[in-house]
Amino acid sequence: MEIVLVHPEIPHNTGCAARLAAALGLRLGLVEPLGFSLEDRYLKRAGLDYWPLVDLVVHANWPAAVAHFERGAARPVAERVRLFSARGGTSLFATHFAPDDLLVFGGESAGLPAELVSAHAARRVYVPIRRQVRSLNLANVVCLATYTALVSAGLELPDNDGTYEAHPAARDDVRPHERVSRVDA
């Protein structure tokens, strides 16, 4: 299972997603263009000192991301994507997730690109909210959706009783841009 943010705009939300990815041992994919620099101090701050644990991949565009996801995969991307949208689909709590699903989230102001949603309309997932509320914060949805998807897919959550052991590189002031694997095609 992977977390994928398509055209994220707010560094704090992406930093929170990175921290979640580190906490769960999942890869975080970012699809360009990004609304911020990977050297942004707010991105670094939101991810705290967990950047050494983040498996961060930046894709030049959606086709590059798809090509990357297809390599060595048992199922095609079309069967693995779960597009999170505030506008329809299946409730998060009625969706069955698979261990190799790609949890795909759009940017904060525009959501997912229309062509991506139309190509995979049956793969849309939403978090139920009241009609008077337009949407939830991206970082909150990523967290809720990821934990729910892991449990639904039968994947193990980290076995931790609350004990904290700092990563050996936690004090090394690792910056997000130092953790990137770039995929351009």
C-alpha positions as CSV (number, residue, x, y, z in Angstrom):
1,M,0.0,0.0,0.0
2,E,1.2,3.5,-0.9
3,I,0.1,7.0,-0.2
4,V,0.1,9.3,-3.2
5,L,-0.5,13.1,-3.2
6,V,-1.3,14.6,-6.6
7,H,-0.4,18.3,-6.9
8,P,-0.3,19.0,-3.2
9,E,-0.2,22.7,-2.4
10,I,0.3,23.1,1.4
11,P,3.6,22.0,2.8
12,H,2.3,21.4,6.2
13,N,-0.3,18.8,4.9
14,T,2.4,17.0,2.9
15,G,4.7,17.0,5.9
16,C,2.0,15.4,8.0
17,A,1.5,12.8,5.3
18,A,5.2,12.1,5.4
19,R,5.2,11.7,9.1
20,L,2.3,9.2,8.8
21,A,4.2,7.3,6.1
22,A,7.2,7.1,8.4
23,A,5.1,5.9,11.3
24,L,3.5,3.2,9.2
25,G,6.4,2.2,7.0
26,L,4.6,3.2,3.8
27,R,6.0,4.9,0.7
28,L,4.8,8.5,0.0
29,G,4.5,9.5,-3.6
30,L,4.2,13.1,-4.7
31,V,3.0,13.9,-8.2
32,E,4.3,17.3,-9.6
33,P,3.7,20.1,-9.9
34,L,3.9,20.7,-6.2
35,G,2.7,24.0,-4.7
36,F,5.9,24.4,-2.6
37,S,9.6,23.5,-2.7
38,L,10.9,20.3,-1.1
39,E,13.2,22.7,0.8
40,D,10.3,24.5,2.4
41,R,10.8,24.9,6.2
42,Y,7.2,24.3,7.0
43,L,7.4,20.9,5.1
44,K,10.5,20.0,7.2
45,R,8.8,21.1,10.4
46,A,5.6,19.1,9.9
47,G,7.7,16.0,9.3
48,L,9.8,16.8,12.3
49,D,12.9,14.6,12.7
50,Y,11.2,11.6,11.0
51,W,12.5,12.4,7.5
52,P,15.2,9.7,7.7
53,L,12.3,7.2,7.9
54,V,10.4,8.5,4.9
55,D,10.4,6.6,1.6
56,L,9.7,9.7,-0.6
57,V,9.2,9.4,-4.4
58,V,8.5,12.4,-6.6
59,H,6.9,11.7,-10.0
60,A,7.1,14.3,-12.8
61,N,3.5,13.7,-13.7
62,W,0.7,11.2,-13.4
63,P,1.8,9.1,-16.5
64,A,5.3,8.8,-14.9
65,A,3.7,7.7,-11.6
66,V,1.6,5.1,-13.4
67,A,4.6,3.7,-15.2
68,H,6.4,3.5,-11.8
69,F,3.5,1.8,-10.1
70,E,3.1,-0.8,-12.9
71,R,6.7,-2.0,-12.7
72,G,6.7,-5.4,-11.1
73,A,3.1,-5.1,-9.9
74,A,0.8,-8.1,-9.8
75,R,-2.3,-6.0,-10.6
76,P,-2.6,-3.1,-13.0
77,V,-2.9,0.4,-11.6
78,A,-6.5,0.7,-12.7
79,E,-7.4,-2.0,-10.2
80,R,-5.2,-0.6,-7.4
81,V,-6.0,3.1,-7.4
82,R,-8.4,4.5,-4.8
83,L,-9.2,8.1,-5.6
84,F,-10.2,10.0,-2.5
85,S,-12.7,12.7,-3.4
86,A,-15.2,14.9,-1.5
87,R,-17.5,14.4,-4.5
88,G,-19.0,10.9,-4.6
89,G,-17.9,7.4,-4.9
90,T,-18.1,4.7,-2.1
91,S,-17.9,5.5,1.5
92,L,-14.5,4.9,3.1
93,F,-16.2,2.6,5.6
94,A,-17.9,0.5,2.9
95,T,-14.8,0.1,0.7
96,H,-12.7,-3.1,0.8
97,F,-9.1,-2.3,0.3
98,A,-6.3,-4.6,-0.9
99,P,-2.7,-4.7,0.4
100,D,-1.3,-3.3,-2.8
101,D,-3.8,-0.4,-3.2
102,L,-2.6,3.1,-4.1
103,L,-4.3,5.7,-1.9
104,V,-4.5,8.7,-4.1
105,F,-5.4,12.2,-2.9
106,G,-5.7,15.5,-4.7
107,G,-4.5,19.0,-4.0
108,E,-6.1,21.1,-1.3
109,S,-7.9,23.6,-3.5
110,A,-8.7,21.7,-6.7
111,G,-8.8,18.0,-5.6
112,L,-7.9,15.4,-8.1
113,P,-7.5,16.2,-11.8
114,A,-10.8,15.7,-13.7
115,E,-9.2,13.4,-16.3
116,L,-7.9,11.1,-13.5
117,V,-11.3,11.0,-11.8
118,S,-13.2,10.3,-15.0
119,A,-10.7,7.5,-16.0
120,H,-11.3,5.8,-12.7
121,A,-14.7,7.0,-11.6
122,A,-15.7,3.6,-10.0
123,R,-12.6,3.8,-7.8
124,R,-13.6,7.0,-6.0
125,V,-13.8,6.9,-2.2
126,Y,-15.2,9.6,0.1
127,V,-15.2,10.3,3.8
128,P,-18.8,10.9,5.0
129,I,-19.3,14.5,6.2
130,R,-22.3,16.8,6.6
131,R,-23.7,18.5,3.5
132,Q,-22.9,21.9,4.9
133,V,-19.2,21.1,5.0
134,R,-17.3,21.4,1.7
135,S,-14.4,19.1,2.6
136,L,-12.0,18.0,5.3
137,N,-8.3,18.9,5.7
138,L,-6.1,16.8,3.4
139,A,-3.8,15.7,6.2
140,N,-6.8,14.5,8.3
141,V,-8.2,12.5,5.4
142,V,-4.9,10.9,4.5
143,C,-4.5,9.8,8.1
144,L,-8.1,8.4,8.6
145,A,-8.1,6.8,5.1
146,T,-4.7,5.2,5.5
147,Y,-5.4,3.5,8.9
148,T,-8.8,2.4,7.7
149,A,-7.4,1.0,4.5
150,L,-4.6,-0.9,6.3
151,V,-7.2,-2.5,8.7
152,S,-9.6,-3.3,5.8
153,A,-6.8,-4.9,3.8
154,G,-5.8,-7.1,6.8
155,L,-2.4,-5.5,7.0
156,E,-0.7,-5.4,10.4
157,L,-0.4,-2.1,12.2
158,P,2.9,-1.3,13.9
159,D,3.1,-3.2,17.2
160,N,3.9,-0.4,19.6
161,D,2.9,0.0,23.2
162,G,3.8,3.7,23.1
163,T,7.5,3.2,23.5
164,Y,9.7,5.6,21.5
165,E,13.1,4.9,20.3
166,A,14.7,7.7,18.2
167,H,16.0,6.7,14.8
168,P,19.8,6.9,14.7
169,A,19.6,9.6,12.1
170,A,17.0,11.7,13.9
171,R,19.5,14.2,15.1
172,D,21.1,14.6,11.7
173,D,18.8,17.4,10.5
174,V,17.7,15.4,7.4
175,R,15.7,17.6,5.0
176,P,12.9,16.4,2.8
177,H,14.7,17.1,-0.5
178,E,17.5,14.8,0.7
179,R,15.2,11.9,0.9
180,V,13.7,12.1,-2.6
181,S,13.8,9.4,-5.3
182,R,12.8,11.1,-8.5
183,V,10.8,9.3,-11.2
184,D,10.5,11.3,-14.4
185,A,9.3,8.6,-16.8
